[in-house]
Amino acid sequence: MVQFIHWIRRANFLRSLHRSSGLGQPLVFLFHSERGSAELVSHRRYSDIQSLPLSVDNIMASGQQPSSRSSFPPQTYHNFLVLDFEATCDKQLMQPQEIIEFPILKLHGRTLEIESEFHMYVQPVVHSELTPFCTELTGIVQSMVDGKPKLQQVLQMVDDWMRKEGLLDPKVNSIFVTCGDWDLKTMLPGQCQCLGLPVPDYFKKWINLKKAYSFAMGKYPKNGLPLMIEGLNLQHIGKLHRGIDDCKNIANIMKELARKGFTFKQTGSNL
């Protein structure tokens, strides 16, 4: 007990010394000769120690404001890629449906902040004219898709963007996030099959946000984004069924679930 008190006093002294030095970053002191410190290190990997949230004392010493991000649990992915397609549609089921908006937000795996964006409108081929129903639902008008790249070109552009962002590095662990299974289980594979295009492997695993929300909150959101936004007391961004706006709302929902201690895991696969 005396040895433990001595160790605490040493830590408090060094903390006070650091405060008086005016250094901008908090320091972590590990005393390998002390039993308590050795046990701490032996039960944690280096990466775990590195990612420990700052203590209140260290935040105050560094002059930083406490951030809710520091309370996020460690996630199992380096990046989350939020995706939400919009496609040709009508009051009656349209066959085949074709993607007309292809947005992706890259979120940092620990902070869930948006780091990069890919956004492209896509020219449909089979049903080249958008229906009034489609325009009313999505807010996408004909001039926004006319003359735009077709899906095959957009998929190449996505691949180039992912390479530029370092997402194709085998050491980087990333996963797509969608509001439901439709985007990557049905829509993209179906259109690629019609066009004779291969589906890249990185599109073959994903997190269904509806399932994640139900695991975290104990209630399945049948009507998708509106119920999740309401259930988490968030503000809706932009227009519902506009792909890029839906992606931003998905990102906000993910961040709020992470603040509540939720760890995201894969829910779907086409592998």
C-alpha positions as CSV (number, residue, x, y, z in Angstrom):
1,M,0.0,0.0,0.0
2,V,2.8,2.4,0.9
3,Q,4.5,1.6,-2.5
4,F,1.2,2.3,-4.3
5,I,0.7,5.7,-2.5
6,H,4.3,6.5,-3.5
7,W,3.6,5.8,-7.1
8,I,0.5,7.9,-7.1
9,R,2.4,10.8,-5.6
10,R,5.1,10.5,-8.3
11,A,2.4,10.6,-11.0
12,N,0.7,13.6,-9.5
13,F,4.1,15.4,-9.2
14,L,4.9,14.7,-12.8
15,R,1.5,15.8,-13.9
16,S,1.9,19.1,-12.0
17,L,5.3,19.5,-13.6
18,H,3.9,19.0,-17.1
19,R,1.1,21.6,-16.4
20,S,3.6,24.2,-15.3
21,S,5.8,23.6,-18.4
22,G,3.0,25.0,-20.7
23,L,3.4,22.1,-23.2
24,G,0.5,21.9,-25.7
25,Q,0.1,18.1,-25.7
26,P,-0.7,15.8,-22.7
27,L,2.0,13.4,-21.7
28,V,1.5,9.8,-20.6
29,F,4.0,8.5,-18.0
30,L,4.5,4.7,-17.7
31,F,6.6,3.5,-14.8
32,H,7.7,0.0,-15.7
33,S,9.3,-0.6,-12.3
34,E,5.9,-0.2,-10.6
35,R,3.7,-3.2,-10.3
36,G,0.5,-1.4,-11.1
37,S,1.9,0.1,-14.3
38,A,3.4,-3.2,-15.4
39,E,0.1,-4.9,-15.0
40,L,-1.6,-2.2,-17.0
41,V,0.8,-2.6,-19.9
42,S,0.7,-6.4,-19.8
43,H,-3.1,-6.4,-20.2
44,R,-3.3,-3.9,-23.1
45,R,-1.8,-3.9,-26.6
46,Y,0.2,-0.9,-27.6
47,S,-2.6,0.2,-30.0
48,D,-5.1,0.0,-27.1
49,I,-2.9,2.3,-24.9
50,Q,-2.5,4.7,-27.8
51,S,-6.2,5.0,-28.3
52,L,-7.2,5.5,-24.7
53,P,-9.4,8.6,-24.3
54,L,-7.8,11.6,-22.7
55,S,-8.5,12.1,-19.0
56,V,-10.2,15.3,-17.8
57,D,-6.9,16.4,-16.2
58,N,-5.0,15.9,-19.4
59,I,-7.6,17.7,-21.5
60,M,-7.5,20.7,-19.2
61,A,-3.7,20.7,-19.2
62,S,-3.5,20.8,-22.9
63,G,-6.1,23.6,-23.2
64,Q,-8.4,21.4,-25.3
65,Q,-12.2,21.3,-24.9
66,P,-13.7,17.9,-23.9
67,S,-15.0,16.2,-27.0
68,S,-17.7,13.5,-27.3
69,R,-15.5,11.8,-29.9
70,S,-13.2,10.7,-27.1
71,S,-16.0,8.6,-25.7
72,F,-16.4,6.6,-28.9
73,P,-15.7,2.9,-28.4
74,P,-12.9,1.5,-30.6
75,Q,-14.3,0.4,-33.9
76,T,-13.1,-2.6,-35.9
77,Y,-12.7,-0.7,-39.2
78,H,-10.3,2.0,-40.4
79,N,-13.0,3.6,-42.6
80,F,-16.7,3.5,-43.1
81,L,-17.9,4.1,-46.6
82,V,-21.5,5.4,-46.5
83,L,-23.4,4.8,-49.7
84,D,-27.0,5.5,-50.8
85,F,-28.1,4.9,-54.5
86,E,-30.9,6.6,-56.2
87,A,-32.4,4.8,-59.2
88,T,-34.9,5.2,-61.9
89,C,-38.4,4.4,-60.7
90,D,-42.1,4.9,-61.3
91,K,-45.4,4.3,-59.5
92,Q,-45.3,0.8,-60.9
93,L,-42.3,-1.4,-60.6
94,M,-39.8,-0.5,-63.3
95,Q,-37.5,-3.2,-64.8
96,P,-34.7,-2.8,-65.0
97,Q,-34.0,-0.1,-62.5
98,E,-30.8,1.9,-63.2
99,I,-28.6,3.9,-60.8
100,I,-28.9,7.6,-61.4
101,E,-27.0,8.9,-58.3
102,F,-23.8,7.4,-56.9
103,P,-22.7,9.0,-53.6
104,I,-20.1,7.8,-51.1
105,L,-18.9,9.4,-47.9
106,K,-15.6,8.2,-46.4
107,L,-15.8,8.4,-42.6
108,H,-12.8,8.0,-40.3
109,G,-13.1,4.8,-38.4
110,R,-12.5,6.3,-35.0
111,T,-14.0,9.8,-35.1
112,L,-16.7,9.0,-37.7
113,E,-16.0,12.4,-39.2
114,I,-16.4,12.9,-43.0
115,E,-12.9,12.8,-44.6
116,S,-13.7,12.6,-48.3
117,E,-16.7,12.5,-50.7
118,F,-17.4,10.8,-54.1
119,H,-20.5,12.0,-55.8
120,M,-21.6,11.4,-59.4
121,Y,-24.9,11.5,-61.2
122,V,-25.3,8.6,-63.7
123,Q,-27.0,8.6,-67.1
124,P,-29.5,5.8,-67.4
125,V,-29.6,3.8,-70.7
126,V,-32.6,1.6,-70.8
127,H,-35.1,4.1,-69.4
128,S,-33.2,7.3,-70.4
129,E,-36.1,9.6,-69.5
130,L,-36.8,10.1,-65.8
131,T,-40.4,9.8,-64.8
132,P,-42.2,12.6,-63.0
133,F,-42.6,10.2,-60.0
134,C,-38.8,9.7,-59.9
135,T,-38.1,13.5,-60.1
136,E,-40.7,14.2,-57.3
137,L,-39.3,11.5,-55.1
138,T,-35.6,12.2,-55.5
139,G,-35.4,15.8,-56.7
140,I,-33.2,14.7,-59.6
141,V,-34.3,16.3,-62.9
142,Q,-33.4,15.2,-66.4
143,S,-30.7,17.8,-66.9
144,M,-28.8,16.4,-63.9
145,V,-28.3,13.0,-65.6
146,D,-28.2,13.9,-69.3
147,G,-24.6,13.6,-70.7
148,K,-23.3,12.2,-67.4
149,P,-21.1,9.1,-67.3
150,K,-22.8,5.7,-67.6
151,L,-22.5,3.1,-64.8
152,Q,-19.4,1.4,-66.3
153,Q,-17.5,4.7,-66.3
154,V,-18.7,5.6,-62.9
155,L,-17.5,2.3,-61.4
156,Q,-14.1,3.0,-62.8
157,M,-14.2,6.5,-61.3
158,V,-15.1,5.0,-57.9
159,D,-12.2,2.6,-58.2
160,D,-9.8,5.5,-59.0
161,W,-11.2,7.5,-56.0
162,M,-10.8,4.5,-53.7
163,R,-7.2,4.0,-54.8
164,K,-6.4,7.7,-54.3
165,E,-7.9,7.5,-50.8
166,G,-5.8,4.5,-49.9
167,L,-8.9,2.3,-49.6
168,L,-7.5,-0.4,-51.8
169,D,-4.5,-1.0,-49.6
170,P,-4.9,-4.6,-48.2
171,K,-3.7,-3.3,-44.8
172,V,-6.6,-0.9,-44.7
173,N,-9.9,-2.3,-43.3
174,S,-12.9,-0.6,-44.7
175,I,-16.6,-1.4,-45.1
176,F,-19.6,0.1,-46.9
177,V,-22.6,1.2,-44.9
178,T,-26.1,1.4,-46.4
179,C,-29.6,2.1,-45.1
180,G,-30.9,-1.4,-45.8
181,D,-29.6,-4.3,-48.0
182,W,-31.1,-3.1,-51.3
183,D,-28.2,-1.0,-52.5
184,L,-25.5,-3.7,-52.5
185,K,-27.5,-6.9,-52.3
186,T,-30.0,-6.1,-55.1
187,M,-29.5,-2.9,-57.0
188,L,-25.8,-2.9,-57.9
189,P,-25.5,-6.6,-58.6
190,G,-28.7,-6.6,-60.7
191,Q,-27.7,-3.7,-62.9
192,C,-24.1,-5.1,-63.3
193,Q,-25.6,-8.4,-64.4
194,C,-27.8,-6.7,-67.0
195,L,-24.7,-4.9,-68.4
196,G,-22.4,-7.8,-68.2
197,L,-20.1,-6.0,-65.7
198,P,-18.3,-7.6,-62.7
199,V,-19.0,-6.3,-59.2
200,P,-15.8,-5.3,-57.4
201,D,-15.2,-7.4,-54.2
202,Y,-15.2,-4.3,-52.0
203,F,-18.9,-3.9,-52.8
204,K,-19.7,-7.4,-51.5
205,K,-19.8,-6.8,-47.8
206,W,-21.6,-4.1,-45.9
207,I,-23.3,-2.9,-42.7
208,N,-27.1,-2.4,-42.8
209,L,-27.7,0.7,-40.7
210,K,-31.3,-0.5,-39.9
211,K,-29.9,-3.6,-38.3
212,A,-27.2,-1.7,-36.5
213,Y,-29.8,0.7,-35.1
214,S,-32.1,-2.2,-34.0
215,F,-29.2,-3.8,-32.2
216,A,-28.3,-0.6,-30.5
217,M,-31.7,0.8,-29.7
218,G,-33.8,-2.4,-29.5
219,K,-36.3,-1.3,-32.2
220,Y,-36.2,-2.0,-35.9
221,P,-36.7,1.2,-38.0
222,K,-39.3,0.0,-40.5
223,N,-39.5,3.4,-42.3
224,G,-35.7,3.8,-42.3
225,L,-34.0,7.2,-41.9
226,P,-37.0,9.3,-40.5
227,L,-37.5,6.9,-37.6
228,M,-33.8,6.7,-36.8
229,I,-33.4,10.4,-36.9
230,E,-36.4,10.9,-34.7
231,G,-35.4,8.2,-32.3
232,L,-32.0,9.8,-31.8
233,N,-33.3,13.4,-31.6
234,L,-31.3,14.5,-34.7
235,Q,-32.0,17.1,-37.3
236,H,-32.8,15.9,-40.8
237,I,-30.3,17.2,-43.4
238,G,-31.5,18.1,-46.9
239,K,-34.1,16.1,-48.9
240,L,-35.1,12.5,-48.2
241,H,-34.3,10.2,-51.1
242,R,-31.6,12.5,-52.4
243,G,-28.6,10.2,-52.3
244,I,-25.9,12.6,-51.0
245,D,-28.3,14.0,-48.3
246,D,-29.3,10.5,-47.2
247,C,-25.5,9.7,-46.8
248,K,-25.0,12.7,-44.6
249,N,-28.0,11.6,-42.4
250,I,-26.6,8.1,-42.2
251,A,-23.3,9.5,-41.1
252,N,-24.9,11.5,-38.3
253,I,-26.9,8.5,-37.1
254,M,-23.7,6.4,-37.0
255,K,-21.9,9.0,-35.0
256,E,-24.8,9.2,-32.5
257,L,-24.9,5.4,-32.1
258,A,-21.2,5.4,-31.5
259,R,-21.6,8.1,-28.8
260,K,-24.0,5.7,-27.1
261,G,-21.2,3.0,-27.1
262,F,-22.2,1.0,-30.2
263,T,-19.6,-0.9,-32.1
264,F,-20.4,-1.4,-35.8
265,K,-20.0,-4.9,-37.4
266,Q,-20.7,-6.4,-40.8
267,T,-24.3,-7.5,-41.4
268,G,-24.5,-8.4,-45.1
269,S,-22.4,-10.1,-47.8
270,N,-22.6,-11.2,-51.4
271,L,-19.3,-13.2,-51.2
